[in-house]
Amino acid sequence: MVKTAKLIVNGNTYELPLVVGTEGDTAIDISRLRSETGLITLDPGYANTGSCESSITFMDGEKGILRYRGIPIEQLAEHSSFRETAYLLINGRLPSEEELNAFSVRLNDHSLVHEDMHDFFEHFPPRAHPMGILASMVNALRAFYPEIPERSEEEEINLTFSRLLSKLRTMAAMSYRISMGHKIVYPRHDLSYCANFLNMMFDSPVRPYLIDDDIVQALNVFWILHADHEQNCSTAAVRLVGSARVNLYAAISAGIAALWGPLHGGANQAVVEMLLEIADSGGDPAPFIRRAKDKNDPFRLMGFGHRIYKTYDPRARIMEKECNKTLNKLQKHDPLLDIAKKLEEVALKDPYFIDHNLYPNVDFYSGIFLRAIGIPVNMFTVMFAIGRLPGWISQWKESVDDPHWRLHRPRQVYTGLKETDYIPIEKRK
Ligand code: ACO
């Protein structure tokens, strides 16, 4: 096997080492390219750039494979819980029973949010988007939970992980309650991670929330599917901001901001809005498919396409199954599911979608699931953020432990004016 690549520029030959991953994926190591050749690479959107070596998540976009720490997503969705998957991602292995129990106790201990933070929540304008609120509140956590110099670095980091995992869920439910004008519901020590969230969202003095194990399990699956996805936009944001050695709360807040975008996590909200638009226009997806193919129309089929997957997103298959199961369990019928299935069927036969390798991604069915369990549309991306948090934490942890760690600082090819003299204002035309 060749261990180097050759680069020939202006008659000079340079040897660049190859780095081979455990699954055979191979990269050309260009870390010394500029110092040896004076050249840089140009890769808008970083579609061909590996920013790190990582042992957390493996994806094969051609075959539709996703594994966390080597374990296929299908097995985790079937057998694991979100809490256990979070442990797996962060610690690199499945926990023993004792370790999992200790992890639960820790999450439980940190589930309350500082009472003074309630004031912050209450003063956001009523129409503020929950993702904006969440990003601000996570950043504010550092002010409420400052670093204590007496604590060791390891203790501080583990404490921060537990706080984030537990409090993000509490804060998400709090922001929903406050937006509804309802009193917040505190976390309960006797409930599991997912059941606690549902209870904090929906329990009411006039209609106590009845915890249904099947819905709790479906939420576990939803969050497991979202728990990590290697170097996606929000994770890359966490690593990049984290590379400046800001505190973890600030880095996670940057991840939340990136996730908010409709091309990334915001797509689950955008899918449901698109399906509602199709329903309002009579239920025929054909005009929307025509628009998505029209180069002069910026419209895209939301929930379709992925930078890495050039086949069906394995998470979308599981999500579709969970959607059907949940609607059956709740004895609900959602016309949006019928429209989504029709849209998928038509799109997958269309040469444009076939030629562009555009298949449903995880967001295509996740919004219908969230609607079924009562999550309001503007909270969809918040649900994604809670799910992605263990991934952000584990990727951040891996980056700070990486011996090759450096401040992330991409370069550019400058295309502006050559040196130009300053013109005093009175002489400008
Ligand atoms: N509908 C119609 N055409 C599409 C779509 C779509 N959803 N997605 C990509 N294309 C087309 C583009 O128009 C482009 O066509 P062209 O080559 O003929 O000009 C081609 O496919 C490649 O598109 P890019 O934007 O370069 O592909 P990229 O890898 O950058 O985009 C992305 C990936 C952003 C996810 C894109 O497919 C998209 O916008 N999808 C809709 C939004 C969405 O569902 N996002 C969620 C992604 S999953 C996640 O983040 C959890």
Residues whose N, C-alpha, C, O or C-beta is under 5 A from the ligand:
A	BS01	ACO	P262 L263 H264 G265 A267 A292 R300 L301 M302 G303 F304 G305 H306 R307 H356 N361 D363
